[in-house]
């Protein structure tokens, strides 16, 4: 029996996912000039599509990219992509959905070609094994000498593929303490975000404590977590925090689209709270389960 292959969407064409590729002359490949958005499904339905698209089109506006597809057309394409590919998964699994838009051909490599933006949408089975154990065991973080990108380079609200600083910081963190991931600081040594994740602290006397919004990427999962915390009666404040202040919080969390919410139990080798996922994490992950209509931890453990 022939195995069905997922499809991808590349420049107005539906193609087999294995054939999805951009030219080596594409500015996204040569310069890393690519706007990217990541979504995931729950039970085959994309979560917070409008919020992700708000961020996507804000990023496109920042860099002056105008793909020849409207927001409505792109949303319909994403829905069709999931409708085609999700049934190919084992029952109960879910997809990651990736949208990448580049300026197209790099002019110096294609002098006779008028560049048009490259638009690609594809999916992948969520790699639950990468985080399934961390819901119960927690994540370790480490600071490194790799700083967050200065806002003088590009605004924190820009979601792009230019992430060499994440790569270098994670390599340093893991070299010191596998399998830690990096916590990035700004030039003033204040906490900003982790590699590919927002960070949120919890103090019983304050509620959730977040870095100032203007310093970090506006996380869709962070916004959902903040809303859930508010519904549970917890206050939310934004202010700068040092690493020493962060180590002293009651609980610490990472938020990101694939895993939604993870407890951080150690920072630079020092325990957060008692070094185990705490009661606030359990409250919030229960709220996430109710919001998305499935048990996030159980799903991750089942498919890891």
Buried (B, 14 or more C-beta within 10 A) or exposed (E): EEEEEBBBBBBEEEBEBEEBEBBEBBBBBBEEBBBBBBBBBBEBBBBBBEBBBBBBBBBBEBBEBEBEBEEEEBBEBBBBBBEBBBEBBEEEBBBBBBBBBBBBBBEEBBEEEEBEBBBBBBBEBBEBEEBBEBBEEBBBBBBBEBBBBEBEEBEBBBBBBBBEBBEBBBEBBBEEBEEBBBBBBBEEEBBBBBBBBBBBBBBEEBBBBBBEEEBBBBBBBBBBBBEBBEEEEBEBEBEBBEBEBBBBBBBBBBBBBBBBBBBBBBBBEEEBBEEBBBEBBEBBBBBBBEBBEBBBBEBBBEBE
